[in-house]
Amino acid sequence: MISPQKHIRSVVRGIGSYLPARSVSNADLEKMVDTSDDWIVQRTGIRNRHIAGEGETTSTLATAAARAALDDAGLTAADIDLIIVATSTPDYTFPATATQVQAAIGMAHGAAFDLQAVCSGFVFAVATADKFLISGSHKRALVIGAETFSRLLDWSDRTTCVLFGDGAGAIILEAQEGTGAISDRGVLTSHLRSDGRHREKLFVDGGPSTTGTVGHLRMAGRDVFRHAVGMVADVMNDAFKATGTTAADLDWFVPHQANRRIIDASADKLGIPHEKIVVTVDKHGNTSAASIPLALATAKADGRIKPGQLVMIEAMGGGFTWGSALIRW
């Protein structure tokens, strides 16, 4: 066990992702609801999304991403002692989806639990895992964002059903001794916020303690857009202040992939050039807690994100919740 007195960083050791085989384009949706490719692209930037098929659940998507991350890191389940799954679409009310992943990868030790912060879930999970690792209590954490939002959608509501998709992404964080400088690899800082007064702007109208049903996603899109840009800019500025960095120091900005207009407006507010933004919303849609790790995995696989680079992740989700984390890759 690492002594908590030493300066510890949570370093990314591996990354993996998984998307369901079924791909649904805007043209496919035109046959289902009163919408058009032009309408969807103009307002959201989304052109395609993946939808979980029969027999696929949040835990099966998460498990596939977890195995890919383990392979990328050259590790096995025996090397992991903590699993956190960020999701709003668990397989069951209980047990936690994380325990299903734990069993599926053959891990019979350590701890596994779910974290629910909607679209901000992965950022919250990274921050939570980081606290475990830097405390010295755990060595390696498998942090997963996984969703099957297609099961929450009202497919007759054209304002919401065109926005979301399914998928999973995972990273492995490992506690490593650092110097305390911002040149260290790993999670440098994280900043989390929430404000429960905004529930009715983005929520699911069901649950075991209210309706006894799963319910459907409901959203006041204009209100969400109005709040999103300012909120995420605030927590990103907090990250810059905490580390003595600026937007100019970023190599990559990897935001939650909800809406291209929100992504661009957030970057513009902070003076981040668009060529430094990793965008996958056009291919994946909004995959909620899975969107950031999916985008990270895409940019790592195509060679954009490289060791030593400075990467900002940020998200906003229902609740509202929002947060940022600054990572030296």
Contacts in CASP RR format, 6 or more apart in sequence:
PFRMAT RR
TARGET T0000
AUTHOR 0000-0000-0000
METHOD contacts of the structure
MODEL  1
MISPQKHIRSVVRGIGSYLPARSVSNADLEKMVDTSDDWIVQRTGIRNRH
IAGEGETTSTLATAAARAALDDAGLTAADIDLIIVATSTPDYTFPATATQ
VQAAIGMAHGAAFDLQAVCSGFVFAVATADKFLISGSHKRALVIGAETFS
RLLDWSDRTTCVLFGDGAGAIILEAQEGTGAISDRGVLTSHLRSDGRHRE
KLFVDGGPSTTGTVGHLRMAGRDVFRHAVGMVADVMNDAFKATGTTAADL
DWFVPHQANRRIIDASADKLGIPHEKIVVTVDKHGNTSAASIPLALATAK
ADGRIKPGQLVMIEAMGGGFTWGSALIRW
1 136 0 8 1.000
1 137 0 8 1.000
1 139 0 8 1.000
2 8 0 8 1.000
2 136 0 8 1.000
2 139 0 8 1.000
2 175 0 8 1.000
2 177 0 8 1.000
3 136 0 8 1.000
4 134 0 8 1.000
4 135 0 8 1.000
4 136 0 8 1.000
6 177 0 8 1.000
6 178 0 8 1.000
7 177 0 8 1.000
7 178 0 8 1.000
7 179 0 8 1.000
7 180 0 8 1.000
7 184 0 8 1.000
8 133 0 8 1.000
8 134 0 8 1.000
8 136 0 8 1.000
8 175 0 8 1.000
8 176 0 8 1.000
8 177 0 8 1.000
8 178 0 8 1.000
9 134 0 8 1.000
9 175 0 8 1.000
9 176 0 8 1.000
9 177 0 8 1.000
9 178 0 8 1.000
9 180 0 8 1.000
9 184 0 8 1.000
9 185 0 8 1.000
9 186 0 8 1.000
9 187 0 8 1.000
9 188 0 8 1.000
9 328 0 8 1.000
10 126 0 8 1.000
10 129 0 8 1.000
10 130 0 8 1.000
10 133 0 8 1.000
10 134 0 8 1.000
10 141 0 8 1.000
10 173 0 8 1.000
10 174 0 8 1.000
10 175 0 8 1.000
10 176 0 8 1.000
10 186 0 8 1.000
10 187 0 8 1.000
11 173 0 8 1.000
11 174 0 8 1.000
11 175 0 8 1.000
11 176 0 8 1.000
11 185 0 8 1.000
11 186 0 8 1.000
12 171 0 8 1.000
12 172 0 8 1.000
12 173 0 8 1.000
12 185 0 8 1.000
12 186 0 8 1.000
12 327 0 8 1.000
12 329 0 8 1.000
13 73 0 8 1.000
13 75 0 8 1.000
13 140 0 8 1.000
13 172 0 8 1.000
13 173 0 8 1.000
13 174 0 8 1.000
14 69 0 8 1.000
14 70 0 8 1.000
14 72 0 8 1.000
14 73 0 8 1.000
14 74 0 8 1.000
14 75 0 8 1.000
14 171 0 8 1.000
14 172 0 8 1.000
15 68 0 8 1.000
15 69 0 8 1.000
15 72 0 8 1.000
15 169 0 8 1.000
15 170 0 8 1.000
15 171 0 8 1.000
15 172 0 8 1.000
15 293 0 8 1.000
15 296 0 8 1.000
15 297 0 8 1.000
15 300 0 8 1.000
16 65 0 8 1.000
16 66 0 8 1.000
16 68 0 8 1.000
16 69 0 8 1.000
16 72 0 8 1.000
16 169 0 8 1.000
16 170 0 8 1.000
16 171 0 8 1.000
16 293 0 8 1.000
16 297 0 8 1.000
17 65 0 8 1.000
17 68 0 8 1.000
17 167 0 8 1.000
17 168 0 8 1.000
17 169 0 8 1.000
17 170 0 8 1.000
17 293 0 8 1.000
17 294 0 8 1.000
17 297 0 8 1.000
17 298 0 8 1.000
18 61 0 8 1.000
18 62 0 8 1.000
18 64 0 8 1.000
18 65 0 8 1.000
18 68 0 8 1.000
18 167 0 8 1.000
18 168 0 8 1.000
18 169 0 8 1.000
19 50 0 8 1.000
19 166 0 8 1.000
19 167 0 8 1.000
19 284 0 8 1.000
19 294 0 8 1.000
20 50 0 8 1.000
20 51 0 8 1.000
20 52 0 8 1.000
20 53 0 8 1.000
20 56 0 8 1.000
20 61 0 8 1.000
20 166 0 8 1.000
20 167 0 8 1.000
21 50 0 8 1.000
21 53 0 8 1.000
22 50 0 8 1.000
22 51 0 8 1.000
22 52 0 8 1.000
22 53 0 8 1.000
23 48 0 8 1.000
23 49 0 8 1.000
23 50 0 8 1.000
23 51 0 8 1.000
24 48 0 8 1.000
24 49 0 8 1.000
24 50 0 8 1.000
24 51 0 8 1.000
25 37 0 8 1.000
25 47 0 8 1.000
25 48 0 8 1.000
26 35 0 8 1.000
26 36 0 8 1.000
26 37 0 8 1.000
26 40 0 8 1.000
26 41 0 8 1.000
26 46 0 8 1.000
26 47 0 8 1.000
26 48 0 8 1.000
26 162 0 8 1.000
27 37 0 8 1.000
29 35 0 8 1.000
29 40 0 8 1.000
29 161 0 8 1.000
29 162 0 8 1.000
30 36 0 8 1.000
30 37 0 8 1.000
32 155 0 8 1.000
32 161 0 8 1.000
33 155 0 8 1.000
33 156 0 8 1.000
33 157 0 8 1.000
33 158 0 8 1.000
33 161 0 8 1.000
33 162 0 8 1.000
34 158 0 8 1.000
35 158 0 8 1.000
35 162 0 8 1.000
37 47 0 8 1.000
40 46 0 8 1.000
40 47 0 8 1.000
40 162 0 8 1.000
41 47 0 8 1.000
43 259 0 8 1.000
43 261 0 8 1.000
44 162 0 8 1.000
44 163 0 8 1.000
44 259 0 8 1.000
44 260 0 8 1.000
44 261 0 8 1.000
44 281 0 8 1.000
44 285 0 8 1.000
45 259 0 8 1.000
45 260 0 8 1.000
45 261 0 8 1.000
45 281 0 8 1.000
45 282 0 8 1.000
46 162 0 8 1.000
46 163 0 8 1.000
46 260 0 8 1.000
46 281 0 8 1.000
46 282 0 8 1.000
46 285 0 8 1.000
46 286 0 8 1.000
47 282 0 8 1.000
47 283 0 8 1.000
48 282 0 8 1.000
48 283 0 8 1.000
48 284 0 8 1.000
48 285 0 8 1.000
49 164 0 8 1.000
49 165 0 8 1.000
49 166 0 8 1.000
49 284 0 8 1.000
49 285 0 8 1.000
49 287 0 8 1.000
50 165 0 8 1.000
50 166 0 8 1.000
50 167 0 8 1.000
50 284 0 8 1.000
51 150 0 8 1.000
51 165 0 8 1.000
51 166 0 8 1.000
52 61 0 8 1.000
52 148 0 8 1.000
52 150 0 8 1.000
52 151 0 8 1.000
52 166 0 8 1.000
52 167 0 8 1.000
56 148 0 8 1.000
56 166 0 8 1.000
57 91 0 8 1.000
57 148 0 8 1.000
58 85 0 8 1.000
58 87 0 8 1.000
58 89 0 8 1.000
58 90 0 8 1.000
58 91 0 8 1.000
58 97 0 8 1.000
58 146 0 8 1.000
58 147 0 8 1.000
58 148 0 8 1.000
58 168 0 8 1.000
59 91 0 8 1.000
59 97 0 8 1.000
59 100 0 8 1.000
59 101 0 8 1.000
59 104 0 8 1.000
59 146 0 8 1.000
60 104 0 8 1.000
61 146 0 8 1.000
61 147 0 8 1.000
61 148 0 8 1.000
61 166 0 8 1.000
61 167 0 8 1.000
61 168 0 8 1.000
61 290 0 8 1.000
62 85 0 8 1.000
62 87 0 8 1.000
62 97 0 8 1.000
62 98 0 8 1.000
62 100 0 8 1.000
62 101 0 8 1.000
62 144 0 8 1.000
62 145 0 8 1.000
62 146 0 8 1.000
62 168 0 8 1.000
62 169 0 8 1.000
62 170 0 8 1.000
63 100 0 8 1.000
63 101 0 8 1.000
63 104 0 8 1.000
63 105 0 8 1.000
64 168 0 8 1.000
65 144 0 8 1.000
65 145 0 8 1.000
65 146 0 8 1.000
65 167 0 8 1.000
65 168 0 8 1.000
65 169 0 8 1.000
65 170 0 8 1.000
65 293 0 8 1.000
66 83 0 8 1.000
66 101 0 8 1.000
66 104 0 8 1.000
66 105 0 8 1.000
66 142 0 8 1.000
66 144 0 8 1.000
66 170 0 8 1.000
67 105 0 8 1.000
68 170 0 8 1.000
68 297 0 8 1.000
69 142 0 8 1.000
69 169 0 8 1.000
69 170 0 8 1.000
69 171 0 8 1.000
69 172 0 8 1.000
70 76 0 8 1.000
70 77 0 8 1.000
70 79 0 8 1.000
70 80 0 8 1.000
70 105 0 8 1.000
70 142 0 8 1.000
70 172 0 8 1.000
72 172 0 8 1.000
73 172 0 8 1.000
75 140 0 8 1.000
75 172 0 8 1.000
77 105 0 8 1.000
77 106 0 8 1.000
77 107 0 8 1.000
78 107 0 8 1.000
79 139 0 8 1.000
79 140 0 8 1.000
80 105 0 8 1.000
80 107 0 8 1.000
80 140 0 8 1.000
80 141 0 8 1.000
80 142 0 8 1.000
80 172 0 8 1.000
81 109 0 8 1.000
81 110 0 8 1.000
81 111 0 8 1.000
81 138 0 8 1.000
81 139 0 8 1.000
81 140 0 8 1.000
81 141 0 8 1.000
82 110 0 8 1.000
82 111 0 8 1.000
82 112 0 8 1.000
82 129 0 8 1.000
82 132 0 8 1.000
82 133 0 8 1.000
82 138 0 8 1.000
82 140 0 8 1.000
82 141 0 8 1.000
82 142 0 8 1.000
83 98 0 8 1.000
83 101 0 8 1.000
83 102 0 8 1.000
83 107 0 8 1.000
83 111 0 8 1.000
83 112 0 8 1.000
83 113 0 8 1.000
83 141 0 8 1.000
83 142 0 8 1.000
83 144 0 8 1.000
84 98 0 8 1.000
84 112 0 8 1.000
84 113 0 8 1.000
84 114 0 8 1.000
84 115 0 8 1.000
84 125 0 8 1.000
84 128 0 8 1.000
84 129 0 8 1.000
84 141 0 8 1.000
84 142 0 8 1.000
84 143 0 8 1.000
84 144 0 8 1.000
85 96 0 8 1.000
85 97 0 8 1.000
85 98 0 8 1.000
85 101 0 8 1.000
85 112 0 8 1.000
85 113 0 8 1.000
85 114 0 8 1.000
85 115 0 8 1.000
85 125 0 8 1.000
85 144 0 8 1.000
85 145 0 8 1.000
85 146 0 8 1.000
86 114 0 8 1.000
86 115 0 8 1.000
86 116 0 8 1.000
86 117 0 8 1.000
86 121 0 8 1.000
86 122 0 8 1.000
86 124 0 8 1.000
86 125 0 8 1.000
86 143 0 8 1.000
86 144 0 8 1.000
86 145 0 8 1.000
86 146 0 8 1.000
86 289 0 8 1.000
87 97 0 8 1.000
87 114 0 8 1.000
87 115 0 8 1.000
87 116 0 8 1.000
87 145 0 8 1.000
87 146 0 8 1.000
87 147 0 8 1.000
87 288 0 8 1.000
87 289 0 8 1.000
88 116 0 8 1.000
88 118 0 8 1.000
88 147 0 8 1.000
88 149 0 8 1.000
88 152 0 8 1.000
88 204 0 8 1.000
88 288 0 8 1.000
88 289 0 8 1.000
89 147 0 8 1.000
89 148 0 8 1.000
89 149 0 8 1.000
89 151 0 8 1.000
89 152 0 8 1.000
89 288 0 8 1.000
90 96 0 8 1.000
90 97 0 8 1.000
90 114 0 8 1.000
91 97 0 8 1.000
91 100 0 8 1.000
93 208 0 8 1.000
96 112 0 8 1.000
96 113 0 8 1.000
96 114 0 8 1.000
97 114 0 8 1.000
97 146 0 8 1.000
98 112 0 8 1.000
98 113 0 8 1.000
98 114 0 8 1.000
98 144 0 8 1.000
99 112 0 8 1.000
99 113 0 8 1.000
101 112 0 8 1.000
101 142 0 8 1.000
101 144 0 8 1.000
102 108 0 8 1.000
102 112 0 8 1.000
110 138 0 8 1.000
111 138 0 8 1.000
115 121 0 8 1.000
115 124 0 8 1.000
115 125 0 8 1.000
115 128 0 8 1.000
117 123 0 8 1.000
117 124 0 8 1.000
117 125 0 8 1.000
117 194 0 8 1.000
117 289 0 8 1.000
117 317 0 8 1.000
117 321 0 8 1.000
118 202 0 8 1.000
118 288 0 8 1.000
118 289 0 8 1.000
118 317 0 8 1.000
118 318 0 8 1.000
118 319 0 8 1.000
118 321 0 8 1.000
119 256 0 8 1.000
119 258 0 8 1.000
119 286 0 8 1.000
119 288 0 8 1.000
119 289 0 8 1.000
119 291 0 8 1.000
119 315 0 8 1.000
119 316 0 8 1.000
119 317 0 8 1.000
119 318 0 8 1.000
119 321 0 8 1.000
120 192 0 8 1.000
120 256 0 8 1.000
120 289 0 8 1.000
120 315 0 8 1.000
120 316 0 8 1.000
120 317 0 8 1.000
120 318 0 8 1.000
120 321 0 8 1.000
120 322 0 8 1.000
120 323 0 8 1.000
121 145 0 8 1.000
121 288 0 8 1.000
121 289 0 8 1.000
121 315 0 8 1.000
121 317 0 8 1.000
121 321 0 8 1.000
122 143 0 8 1.000
122 145 0 8 1.000
122 289 0 8 1.000
122 290 0 8 1.000
122 291 0 8 1.000
122 292 0 8 1.000
122 293 0 8 1.000
122 313 0 8 1.000
122 315 0 8 1.000
123 190 0 8 1.000
123 192 0 8 1.000
123 256 0 8 1.000
123 292 0 8 1.000
123 313 0 8 1.000
123 314 0 8 1.000
123 315 0 8 1.000
123 323 0 8 1.000
123 324 0 8 1.000
123 325 0 8 1.000
124 192 0 8 1.000
124 321 0 8 1.000
124 323 0 8 1.000
125 143 0 8 1.000
125 144 0 8 1.000
125 145 0 8 1.000
125 289 0 8 1.000
126 143 0 8 1.000
126 171 0 8 1.000
126 173 0 8 1.000
126 187 0 8 1.000
126 190 0 8 1.000
126 313 0 8 1.000
126 325 0 8 1.000
126 327 0 8 1.000
127 187 0 8 1.000
127 190 0 8 1.000
127 192 0 8 1.000
127 325 0 8 1.000
129 141 0 8 1.000
129 143 0 8 1.000
129 173 0 8 1.000
130 173 0 8 1.000
130 187 0 8 1.000
130 190 0 8 1.000
130 325 0 8 1.000
132 138 0 8 1.000
132 141 0 8 1.000
133 139 0 8 1.000
133 140 0 8 1.000
133 141 0 8 1.000
133 173 0 8 1.000
133 174 0 8 1.000
133 175 0 8 1.000
134 175 0 8 1.000
136 175 0 8 1.000
138 175 0 8 1.000
139 174 0 8 1.000
139 175 0 8 1.000
140 172 0 8 1.000
140 173 0 8 1.000
140 174 0 8 1.000
140 175 0 8 1.000
141 172 0 8 1.000
141 173 0 8 1.000
142 170 0 8 1.000
142 171 0 8 1.000
142 172 0 8 1.000
143 170 0 8 1.000
143 171 0 8 1.000
143 172 0 8 1.000
143 173 0 8 1.000
143 293 0 8 1.000
144 168 0 8 1.000
144 169 0 8 1.000
144 170 0 8 1.000
144 293 0 8 1.000
145 168 0 8 1.000
145 169 0 8 1.000
145 170 0 8 1.000
145 289 0 8 1.000
145 290 0 8 1.000
145 293 0 8 1.000
146 167 0 8 1.000
146 168 0 8 1.000
146 169 0 8 1.000
146 289 0 8 1.000
146 290 0 8 1.000
147 165 0 8 1.000
147 166 0 8 1.000
147 167 0 8 1.000
147 168 0 8 1.000
147 287 0 8 1.000
147 288 0 8 1.000
147 289 0 8 1.000
147 290 0 8 1.000
148 166 0 8 1.000
148 167 0 8 1.000
149 164 0 8 1.000
149 165 0 8 1.000
149 166 0 8 1.000
149 217 0 8 1.000
149 286 0 8 1.000
149 287 0 8 1.000
149 288 0 8 1.000
150 164 0 8 1.000
150 165 0 8 1.000
150 166 0 8 1.000
151 214 0 8 1.000
152 164 0 8 1.000
152 204 0 8 1.000
152 214 0 8 1.000
152 215 0 8 1.000
152 216 0 8 1.000
152 217 0 8 1.000
153 160 0 8 1.000
153 161 0 8 1.000
153 164 0 8 1.000
153 216 0 8 1.000
153 217 0 8 1.000
154 160 0 8 1.000
154 161 0 8 1.000
154 216 0 8 1.000
154 217 0 8 1.000
155 161 0 8 1.000
157 216 0 8 1.000
159 219 0 8 1.000
159 221 0 8 1.000
160 217 0 8 1.000
160 218 0 8 1.000
160 219 0 8 1.000
163 258 0 8 1.000
163 259 0 8 1.000
163 285 0 8 1.000
163 286 0 8 1.000
164 217 0 8 1.000
164 285 0 8 1.000
164 286 0 8 1.000
164 287 0 8 1.000
164 288 0 8 1.000
165 284 0 8 1.000
165 285 0 8 1.000
165 286 0 8 1.000
165 287 0 8 1.000
166 287 0 8 1.000
166 290 0 8 1.000
167 284 0 8 1.000
167 287 0 8 1.000
167 290 0 8 1.000
167 294 0 8 1.000
168 290 0 8 1.000
168 293 0 8 1.000
168 294 0 8 1.000
169 290 0 8 1.000
169 293 0 8 1.000
169 294 0 8 1.000
169 296 0 8 1.000
169 297 0 8 1.000
170 293 0 8 1.000
171 293 0 8 1.000
171 296 0 8 1.000
173 186 0 8 1.000
173 187 0 8 1.000
176 185 0 8 1.000
176 186 0 8 1.000
178 184 0 8 1.000
182 188 0 8 1.000
182 243 0 8 1.000
182 244 0 8 1.000
182 245 0 8 1.000
182 328 0 8 1.000
183 328 0 8 1.000
184 328 0 8 1.000
185 307 0 8 1.000
185 308 0 8 1.000
185 328 0 8 1.000
185 329 0 8 1.000
186 327 0 8 1.000
186 328 0 8 1.000
186 329 0 8 1.000
187 325 0 8 1.000
187 326 0 8 1.000
187 327 0 8 1.000
188 239 0 8 1.000
188 242 0 8 1.000
188 243 0 8 1.000
188 326 0 8 1.000
188 327 0 8 1.000
188 328 0 8 1.000
189 239 0 8 1.000
189 242 0 8 1.000
189 243 0 8 1.000
189 325 0 8 1.000
189 326 0 8 1.000
190 239 0 8 1.000
190 323 0 8 1.000
190 324 0 8 1.000
190 325 0 8 1.000
190 326 0 8 1.000
191 235 0 8 1.000
191 238 0 8 1.000
191 239 0 8 1.000
191 242 0 8 1.000
191 323 0 8 1.000
191 324 0 8 1.000
191 325 0 8 1.000
192 235 0 8 1.000
192 321 0 8 1.000
192 322 0 8 1.000
192 323 0 8 1.000
193 231 0 8 1.000
193 234 0 8 1.000
193 235 0 8 1.000
193 321 0 8 1.000
193 322 0 8 1.000
193 323 0 8 1.000
194 319 0 8 1.000
194 320 0 8 1.000
194 321 0 8 1.000
194 322 0 8 1.000
195 319 0 8 1.000
195 320 0 8 1.000
196 319 0 8 1.000
196 320 0 8 1.000
198 223 0 8 1.000
198 227 0 8 1.000
198 318 0 8 1.000
198 319 0 8 1.000
198 320 0 8 1.000
199 318 0 8 1.000
199 319 0 8 1.000
200 220 0 8 1.000
201 219 0 8 1.000
201 220 0 8 1.000
201 221 0 8 1.000
201 223 0 8 1.000
201 224 0 8 1.000
201 227 0 8 1.000
201 318 0 8 1.000
201 320 0 8 1.000
202 217 0 8 1.000
202 218 0 8 1.000
202 219 0 8 1.000
202 220 0 8 1.000
202 221 0 8 1.000
202 224 0 8 1.000
202 317 0 8 1.000
202 318 0 8 1.000
202 319 0 8 1.000
202 320 0 8 1.000
203 217 0 8 1.000
203 218 0 8 1.000
203 318 0 8 1.000
203 319 0 8 1.000
204 214 0 8 1.000
204 215 0 8 1.000
204 216 0 8 1.000
204 217 0 8 1.000
204 218 0 8 1.000
205 211 0 8 1.000
205 215 0 8 1.000
205 216 0 8 1.000
205 218 0 8 1.000
206 212 0 8 1.000
206 213 0 8 1.000
206 214 0 8 1.000
206 215 0 8 1.000
206 216 0 8 1.000
207 213 0 8 1.000
207 214 0 8 1.000
207 215 0 8 1.000
224 316 0 8 1.000
225 259 0 8 1.000
225 261 0 8 1.000
225 262 0 8 1.000
227 316 0 8 1.000
227 320 0 8 1.000
228 258 0 8 1.000
228 262 0 8 1.000
228 266 0 8 1.000
228 316 0 8 1.000
228 322 0 8 1.000
229 262 0 8 1.000
229 265 0 8 1.000
229 266 0 8 1.000
229 269 0 8 1.000
230 266 0 8 1.000
230 269 0 8 1.000
231 316 0 8 1.000
231 320 0 8 1.000
231 322 0 8 1.000
232 255 0 8 1.000
232 266 0 8 1.000
232 314 0 8 1.000
232 315 0 8 1.000
232 316 0 8 1.000
232 322 0 8 1.000
232 323 0 8 1.000
232 324 0 8 1.000
233 266 0 8 1.000
233 269 0 8 1.000
233 270 0 8 1.000
235 314 0 8 1.000
235 322 0 8 1.000
235 323 0 8 1.000
235 324 0 8 1.000
236 247 0 8 1.000
236 266 0 8 1.000
236 270 0 8 1.000
236 312 0 8 1.000
236 314 0 8 1.000
236 324 0 8 1.000
237 270 0 8 1.000
238 324 0 8 1.000
239 245 0 8 1.000
239 312 0 8 1.000
239 324 0 8 1.000
239 325 0 8 1.000
239 326 0 8 1.000
240 246 0 8 1.000
240 247 0 8 1.000
240 326 0 8 1.000
242 326 0 8 1.000
243 326 0 8 1.000
245 310 0 8 1.000
245 326 0 8 1.000
247 270 0 8 1.000
247 271 0 8 1.000
247 272 0 8 1.000
249 310 0 8 1.000
250 272 0 8 1.000
250 276 0 8 1.000
250 310 0 8 1.000
250 311 0 8 1.000
250 312 0 8 1.000
251 276 0 8 1.000
251 305 0 8 1.000
251 309 0 8 1.000
251 310 0 8 1.000
251 311 0 8 1.000
252 276 0 8 1.000
252 277 0 8 1.000
252 278 0 8 1.000
252 299 0 8 1.000
252 304 0 8 1.000
252 305 0 8 1.000
252 309 0 8 1.000
252 310 0 8 1.000
252 311 0 8 1.000
252 312 0 8 1.000
253 267 0 8 1.000
253 272 0 8 1.000
253 276 0 8 1.000
253 277 0 8 1.000
253 278 0 8 1.000
253 311 0 8 1.000
253 312 0 8 1.000
254 277 0 8 1.000
254 278 0 8 1.000
254 292 0 8 1.000
254 295 0 8 1.000
254 296 0 8 1.000
254 299 0 8 1.000
254 311 0 8 1.000
254 312 0 8 1.000
254 313 0 8 1.000
255 262 0 8 1.000
255 263 0 8 1.000
255 266 0 8 1.000
255 267 0 8 1.000
255 277 0 8 1.000
255 292 0 8 1.000
255 295 0 8 1.000
255 313 0 8 1.000
255 314 0 8 1.000
255 315 0 8 1.000
256 286 0 8 1.000
256 291 0 8 1.000
256 292 0 8 1.000
256 314 0 8 1.000
256 315 0 8 1.000
256 316 0 8 1.000
256 317 0 8 1.000
257 263 0 8 1.000
257 279 0 8 1.000
257 280 0 8 1.000
257 281 0 8 1.000
257 284 0 8 1.000
257 285 0 8 1.000
257 286 0 8 1.000
257 287 0 8 1.000
257 291 0 8 1.000
257 292 0 8 1.000
257 294 0 8 1.000
257 295 0 8 1.000
258 281 0 8 1.000
258 286 0 8 1.000
258 291 0 8 1.000
258 316 0 8 1.000
259 281 0 8 1.000
259 286 0 8 1.000
260 279 0 8 1.000
260 281 0 8 1.000
260 282 0 8 1.000
263 277 0 8 1.000
263 279 0 8 1.000
263 281 0 8 1.000
264 274 0 8 1.000
264 277 0 8 1.000
266 314 0 8 1.000
267 273 0 8 1.000
267 274 0 8 1.000
267 276 0 8 1.000
267 277 0 8 1.000
278 295 0 8 1.000
278 296 0 8 1.000
278 298 0 8 1.000
278 299 0 8 1.000
278 304 0 8 1.000
278 305 0 8 1.000
279 295 0 8 1.000
280 291 0 8 1.000
280 294 0 8 1.000
280 295 0 8 1.000
280 298 0 8 1.000
281 291 0 8 1.000
284 291 0 8 1.000
284 294 0 8 1.000
285 291 0 8 1.000
287 294 0 8 1.000
288 317 0 8 1.000
291 315 0 8 1.000
292 313 0 8 1.000
292 315 0 8 1.000
296 305 0 8 1.000
296 311 0 8 1.000
296 313 0 8 1.000
299 305 0 8 1.000
305 311 0 8 1.000
305 329 0 8 1.000
306 329 0 8 1.000
307 329 0 8 1.000
308 328 0 8 1.000
308 329 0 8 1.000
309 328 0 8 1.000
309 329 0 8 1.000
310 326 0 8 1.000
310 327 0 8 1.000
310 328 0 8 1.000
310 329 0 8 1.000
311 326 0 8 1.000
311 327 0 8 1.000
311 328 0 8 1.000
311 329 0 8 1.000
312 324 0 8 1.000
312 325 0 8 1.000
312 326 0 8 1.000
312 327 0 8 1.000
313 324 0 8 1.000
313 325 0 8 1.000
313 327 0 8 1.000
314 322 0 8 1.000
314 323 0 8 1.000
314 324 0 8 1.000
314 325 0 8 1.000
315 322 0 8 1.000
315 323 0 8 1.000
316 322 0 8 1.000
316 323 0 8 1.000
END
